[in-house]
Amino acid sequence: MKYIKYVIAAMFLPMTASAGEVNVTWLDFKEYRDVFPANETRGGYHKRIAKKFEQHLNKLAADLPAGYTMSVTFEDVDLAGDVRFNMNDIRIIKPIYFPRLKMSYSVTDNTGKVVTEAKSKVLKDLGFMDKLKIGRDSEFYYDKRLLSDWYKDEIAPKI
């Protein structure tokens, strides 16, 4: 039954070809600043973070020219919000708990020439709650918006 659900869902998804390729490297999640789950196991939560971030980066890289490769290494992750450990573990989103990502990246063209790169780039959005929230409420919304802003400001102009 699950197989049929996925096939039907895939039939209604728009068919888009990703011209660019994305390689994402994760370091040890135990060493990251804040990737604590609220009401689930750490391993499952870490896999979900990796999956959602990688999906979002692939979506951003869809407009890379054919043959381009974007490589991203997440050196530190501090998700928006903070987990409160009490009877009901929950992630509290407040302005003082802004999202912060430390990453290294490079974009190479189809000949292997480096188009742009940075080592240990820190992305943060101190005013993340002051911006208009556009679109549906999704998991890791503020963190993915941080990646979108980075891509729009630093990658897109150079390709």
Buried (B, 14 or more C-beta within 10 A) or exposed (E): EEEEEEEEEEEEEEEEEEEBBBEBEBEEBEEBEBBBBBEEEEEEBBEBBBEBBBEBBBBBBEBBEEEBBBBBBBBBBBBBBBBEEEEEEBBEBEEEBBBBBBBBBBBBBEEEEEBBEEEEBEBEBEEBBEEEEEEEEEEBBBBBBBBBBBBEEBBEEEB
